[in-house]
Amino acid sequence: MSLSCKRVFILLFLTLAIHAQEQKRVAILNTEDNGEPSLEFTDLTYLTDRLREIAGNMLPEDKYFVMTTQSIIDKMGSKENARKVCKEATCMAEIGRKISAEYIGQARLGRFDGNFTISMELYHSARGNLLVSFTGKAKDVSGLEAVIDEKAPQMFGKMPGASGGSKTTPVAPVVAGGISGVQSTGRDYEFEGRKSYLASIATEPEGAVVSFNGVPDSRCTKTPCKLTLAEGNVRIVAALEQYERADTTVFIKQNNQNISIRLKANFGVLEIKPAYSDGIGKDEQWGLSINGKVSSFLESKLSPGKYKVELSHRCYETLSFDAGINKDKREVFDIATYIKLKKGGLVLNAEKNGEPVSEPVFVNGKQAGETPFSGSVPLCAKIEIGKNREIVNVKLEYNEKVNYTYKVNLDNRLGSGGIGDALGGLMGGSAGGLGTKAKGSLKAPSARDIDMGSGDGSRSKAEIMAVVNARMPGLRNIYNKYLKLKPGFSGKVTLKFTIAPGGDIVSISIVSSTTGYGEFDTAVKNMVATWKWKVIKSGNTTPTIPFNFTE
C-alpha cells in the first residue's frame, strides 16, 4: 500500500472515531409483557424493532446512535442477561450506565378491561430521571403497533436536538455562483439543567413508603412529606401494608405543588359480635387471637387469605374456627349462636349451730333449689342462699365438683330488727324492747383511708365515699345486733372489693380484722357485698376500705 493510501485510511479512521464519540447511545430494551397470557417472543421482538426503527428515523445520525440488539447483548455479556437483567423501570437507569448508553428505554405491556396496554418510558441514564414517555391501549398486536406509530415519533421528537419529523435529505436548489458549503467545527451547546420545585406528597391513608423514579428519598420516607423535585415527569411509587401498590407518573411544573395519591384497599374485615348468657361475665371482654397472635380489637382488617381464629373467656367455653377473608368483604361471627357457659359441680349445705338446715339456693337471681343442694353451676354465676339472699363466696372449678358448707348467721335468721324487734313483735309491742337500745358506734372512713388499688380509676374516691356514707347506718345496726350476743367487743374490719361497670360488687374479701369475732366479720362483708354504685361505661375499680367499730 502506498504512503498516500495509508494516510487517507488513517484520516478516514480518525474521522469515524471522532464522529462515534460525538454520538449519544440510545438503548431500547426488549419489550416486556406483564400480562397473562404473555405474547409470543416474536411479537414482542417486532414491537421492540419498530420502536428502534422510529428512533433511528427521528434522531439525527450525527448526534444519536440507536443500539442494536446485538450491541446490547455484547455489553450485557449474554442474550439471557439482556433479557432478564431488568424487568422494571426502576433499574433501567443503572443498566443504561452499565452498557454506556446515555438514554435507555423500554416498553411494557399489561392488561386492562380486556385490552392490551402499553407504557413506554425513556430515561436519562446519568441522572436517572424520566425524560419522556407515552401510554396507550389496543385490542391486539396490530393495534399496539398503531399506538407505537402514532406516539413514538412524538416521544423521540422531544429529545434534545431531535427533528420534528422523519429524516429526509432536502434537495439543494441549483444556484448560480455564490457561497455554499460553509461548515463550522463547533457544536451547539445544549443546557441539560432543569428547574426544581417544592412538592407536597400525601396518600390516603397516610403512612405509605414512597420512591421517586425508582429511588427512595431520605427526605420523604413516609407520607405526608415535602421535598424538592426537578421539573418534568416523576414516577412515584407508594406502598402501604394491606393496600395495593400505587404507581403513577406526575409532571412537576410549579412550586408548592400538591400531589395526592389514593390507595386502594387490599383487605377484608373480620367482625366479632360479642354476647353473654344472662349477662354473665359481661364486665370482661372476650379474648381474640388470630393465627396465634392476640388481638385487642373485635373488628380486624386482614389481608385476603385463611386465618385460624380463637375466642376465649373466663366464663365460657373457648370457640375456634377458620375464617376465609376476601378483599373488600366483611365476615361476621356472632358469638351468641355458639356461646356455651363453663360449668362446675357444686355440693352446697347449710348449717346453723352445727346442725344442717334447709335454705333456698339462688343461681344468677333465680331459685335453683334448696340445701342440701347439688348440681351443675356456671363458673361465673352469682350464688346466693337464704331468704335474705346472702352471697356464697365459693370458688367453683371448671369441670370439677366442689363441696361447700354455709354457716347460717344469727343476723341472717332474725332480719334487720334484731332480737328486740323479734320479741317485741311476738309480744305485740313496739320494736326495740328488752334493753335493745343501740349503743355501738362506727367511725366513717375518710377519703385518706381508702386505697384505690388496681383498676383503671374509672370511679373516684368521692363516688366511693358517697355510697359508703349512705350505707353506714346499716353497718351500725349489724354491730349493735352482735353486741347483744357478745357485749364489749370492738375492732377494725378491712374489706377489699371490686366494683364492676354495672355498679355491682363482683368480688369481696376480708383483708384483716381485729374484732376476734369471725361471724360478725362475715356479716359485715355480706352486707357490703349488697351495695350498688351507678353504672359507668367501662373499667373495674378495686378499693380497700377499713371500718372501725367501737362500743
Summary of the structure (lengths in Angstrom):
residues: 551
radius of gyration: 44.6
end to end distance: 139.8
largest distance: 157.4
contacts: 1553
relative contact order: 0.06
helix: 25%
strand: 36%
